[in-house]
C-alpha cells in the first residue's frame, strides 16, 4: 500500500526541488513540467538533453495500456531528445512479501 494513499495534497516540502535540496543538488534544479505524453504540446525543433519521467505519480487524462505509454514516450524521445541524450523512466514495482 502506498504511503500517500488517500492523501489529496502534497506538503510544502514534497517536491522535486526539496528532494534535490536534501541531497545538496538544488543548484542543478532548472524546472519541472507535468504533461500528458499522449498529447505532446511541443513545437517542432524543440530538443532536450534529458527526459525524466515518473508515470506512477502523474494523473492521466486518458486510460491507456503500459505498452502504449512506452510507445508514446519512445516516439516523443526519438523526436525531441538530442543525440547522446538520456531517457530515464522510473517504474516502481510492488511485490507483497
FENBELWO-V827391 format. One record per residue. N is the residue number from 1. RES is the residue in three letters. PHI is phi in whole degrees, 0 to 359 (999 if undefined). OMEGA is omega in degrees with one decimal (none if undefined). NEAR is the number of other ideal C-beta (glycine too) atoms within 12 Angstrom. Layout:
BEGIN
((N;RES;PHI;OMEGA;NEAR) (N;RES;PHI;OMEGA;NEAR))
END
This chain:
BEGIN
((1;UNK;999;-179.2;8) (2;UNK;293;-179.5;10) (3;UNK;291;-178.5;9) (4;UNK;255;-177.8;13) (5;UNK;303;179.7;7) (6;UNK;68;176.7;8) (7;UNK;274;-175.4;12) (8;UNK;270;-175.4;7) (9;UNK;231;174.7;9) (10;UNK;271;175.0;14) (11;UNK;287;-177.4;10) (12;UNK;297;-179.4;8) (13;UNK;255;179.5;12) (14;UNK;256;179.7;15) (15;UNK;204;-176.1;19) (16;UNK;296;-179.3;24) (17;UNK;299;178.1;20) (18;UNK;296;176.9;17) (19;UNK;297;178.1;18) (20;UNK;295;177.8;18) (21;UNK;300;-179.3;15) (22;UNK;302;-178.6;14) (23;UNK;262;178.7;13) (24;UNK;71;-176.2;10) (25;UNK;243;-174.7;14) (26;UNK;300;-179.2;15) (27;UNK;296;179.2;10) (28;UNK;269;-179.6;15) (29;UNK;288;176.0;17) (30;UNK;250;-178.6;15) (31;UNK;187;177.9;12) (32;UNK;227;177.8;17) (33;UNK;231;175.1;17) (34;UNK;252;179.7;17) (35;UNK;208;-179.8;20) (36;UNK;258;-176.5;21) (37;UNK;296;179.1;32) (38;UNK;280;179.9;22) (39;UNK;227;-177.5;13) (40;UNK;299;-177.9;21) (41;UNK;241;-175.7;14) (42;UNK;264;171.2;18) (43;UNK;285;175.1;9) (44;UNK;299;179.6;9) (45;UNK;91;175.3;9) (46;UNK;273;-177.3;16) (47;UNK;232;-179.4;19) (48;UNK;235;174.1;26) (49;UNK;281;-179.2;17) (50;UNK;208;171.7;18) (51;UNK;235;-178.5;31) (52;UNK;238;-175.9;23) (53;UNK;225;176.4;29) (54;UNK;229;-173.9;18) (55;UNK;297;-175.6;26) (56;UNK;292;-178.0;17) (57;UNK;249;-177.5;19) (58;UNK;255;176.4;21) (59;UNK;290;-179.7;11) (60;UNK;260;178.7;20) (61;UNK;276;177.2;12) (62;UNK;235;176.1;14) (63;UNK;268;177.5;11) (64;UNK;214;-173.3;18) (65;UNK;292;179.3;12) (66;UNK;303;-179.7;15) (67;UNK;297;177.2;10) (68;UNK;292;178.6;17) (69;UNK;296;177.2;24) (70;UNK;298;179.6;20) (71;UNK;301;178.6;16) (72;UNK;298;-178.7;27) (73;UNK;295;179.9;32) (74;UNK;293;175.5;19) (75;UNK;296;178.3;18) (76;UNK;299;179.7;28) (77;UNK;296;-179.8;28) (78;UNK;297;-178.5;18) (79;UNK;272;-170.0;21) (80;UNK;237;-177.4;25) (81;UNK;270;178.6;24) (82;UNK;293;176.9;17) (83;UNK;300;-177.2;11) (84;UNK;87;178.7;10) (85;UNK;288;-176.4;18) (86;UNK;240;174.0;15) (87;UNK;245;-178.1;23) (88;UNK;242;-180.0;17) (89;UNK;233;179.1;23) (90;UNK;269;179.3;16) (91;UNK;232;179.6;15) (92;UNK;290;179.6;12) (93;UNK;234;177.6;7) (94;UNK;250;176.0;10) (95;UNK;237;179.0;5) (96;UNK;296;-176.9;5) (97;UNK;277;none;3))
END
